[in-house]
Structure formats: structure tokens, C-alpha cells
Amino acid sequence: MVNRDDRIDENVPGQFYVDDQCIDCDMCRNLAPDFFGMASEGGSFVKKQPVTPEEIVLCQEAMECCPVEAIGNDGEKE
């Protein structure tokens, strides 16, 4: 289960983030490549926060498909 306190440092500020449980499966980067990138230490991070409803749906889908639940959504933008 995702833990906000274990966020990867490379995540941009905002509602979506990836924590250190990421196993670098590439699922999120394939589903939403505009929003998820490869972290320097391996794994993924949120490189851009979604703005439009369509973009939010893409990030939500990536979060739901994550096999280790390493993507979190804190709801409202920070």
C-alpha cells in the first residue's frame, strides 16, 4: 500500500506521487507517459501533474493498474 512518507524525491509537487515500493514494471510510464518518468535510482516518478479531467483519468488508471500500489493520490492539488 502506498505511503506518502515514502515518496520518491523526484516527484513533482501535487496530488499524484510514486513511493519507494515501485518495482520499475513500466506500467505507469506506458499508460501515461506524459506524467510518469523513470527515476534516476530506478522505478518511476510523477514528472508532471495532470490538469484536465482526461489527464486525471489517465493517472488514475495508472494508479489502479500498479501491481504493488506504489502510486498515490492525495486528492486536491497541494
C-alpha positions in Angstrom: 0.0 0.0 0.0 1.3 3.4 -1.0 2.8 5.6 1.8 3.0 9.4 1.4 6.0 9.5 3.7 8.0 7.3 1.3 7.5 9.4 -1.7 10.3 9.4 -4.3 12.2 12.7 -4.1 11.9 13.3 -7.9 8.1 13.5 -7.8 6.8 17.0 -8.7 4.6 18.5 -6.1 0.9 17.8 -6.4 -1.8 15.2 -5.9 -0.2 12.2 -7.6 3.1 10.6 -6.4 5.1 7.4 -6.5 6.6 5.9 -3.4 9.7 3.8 -2.9 7.8 0.5 -3.3 7.9 0.9 -7.1 9.3 -2.2 -8.8 10.0 -0.4 -12.1 7.4 -2.5 -14.1 6.9 0.4 -16.5 3.1 0.1 -16.4 2.5 3.7 -15.4 5.0 5.0 -18.0 3.3 3.0 -20.7 -0.2 4.1 -19.7 0.5 7.8 -19.0 4.0 8.6 -20.5 3.4 12.4 -20.3 3.0 12.1 -16.5 5.4 9.3 -15.3 9.1 9.1 -15.9 12.0 6.9 -15.0 13.6 7.9 -11.7 17.4 8.2 -11.6 17.6 5.4 -9.0 15.2 3.2 -11.0 11.5 3.0 -10.7 9.0 5.7 -11.7 8.1 9.1 -10.5 5.5 11.7 -11.4 7.2 14.2 -13.7 4.1 16.3 -14.5 0.8 16.6 -12.6 -2.5 16.1 -14.6 -4.6 19.2 -15.1 -7.6 18.3 -17.3 -10.2 15.7 -16.4 -8.8 13.4 -19.2 -5.3 13.7 -17.8 -6.5 12.9 -14.3 -8.3 9.8 -15.7 -5.0 8.6 -17.2 -3.1 9.0 -14.0 -5.9 7.3 -12.0 -5.8 4.4 -14.4 -2.0 4.1 -13.9 -2.6 4.2 -10.2 -5.2 1.4 -10.3 -3.0 -0.8 -12.6 0.1 -0.5 -10.4 0.8 -4.1 -9.3 2.4 -3.0 -6.0 0.2 0.0 -5.2 3.1 2.4 -5.3 1.2 5.3 -6.8 -0.8 7.6 -4.5 -3.3 10.3 -5.0 -3.8 12.8 -2.2 -6.9 14.3 -3.8 -6.7 18.0 -4.2 -3.6 19.7 -5.5 -1.1 20.8 -2.9 
